[in-house]
Amino acid sequence: MKVLIVLTSHDQLGNTGRKTGFWLEELAAPYYAFKDAGAEIVLASPKGGRPPLDPKSNEPDFQTDLTRRFEADAGAMAQLAATVPLHQVKQADFDTVFYPGGHGPLWDLAEDSNSIALIESFVAAGKPVALVCHAPGVLRHVRTPAGRPLVEGKQVTGFTNSEEAAVGLTDVVPFLVEDELKARGGVFSRGPDWSSYVVRDGLLITGQNPGSSAETAAALMARLQG
């Protein structure tokens, strides 16, 4: 089994002067869900090389056993330092794709033509796609083979408006994940703020927030093994 994980290359939190990037738990938890199941993992990002880590995600309050394991894992850190440029990635080489969040994807991956085409090709090939937290926002321009929004009529979740308000970034982000999924015809549902909540609809698996990362990855593995 071969799994592609796509990370953001964007490191600026709007015009705040603060840094953003990918959220560490949202990479570490899925990474080991896949690795411990024997999967081969490839990391990619729009620009290639080392993607930016949201510094907040590595503060003590947000560290977990898996984030500490990741940072102590020389192999994982070597992969992270040398992600493959997204334009070089081919869907045919993988069984599935997973998108971690962090705020960064809202700026680059949501508008990235390579990412959009990649997700469309996975779906067209009948391969599952999983995204967590802010990453479901990268589906905003993704379409079905029939040309309709991919999320139209689909059960989906993602970082909620109330969670965005709680972190004080409602007016900073380029769009709100919950609003955007609804605007594209998604049937949005949610759990309580900050609790693990995952939705499965056919080939599409989405998780609500960082704490949903492990469950989202487990749902993807179950879909692949089922």
Order of alpha helices (4+ residues) and beta strands (2+ residues): beta-alpha-beta-alpha-alpha-beta-beta-alpha-beta-beta-alpha-alpha-beta-beta-beta-alpha
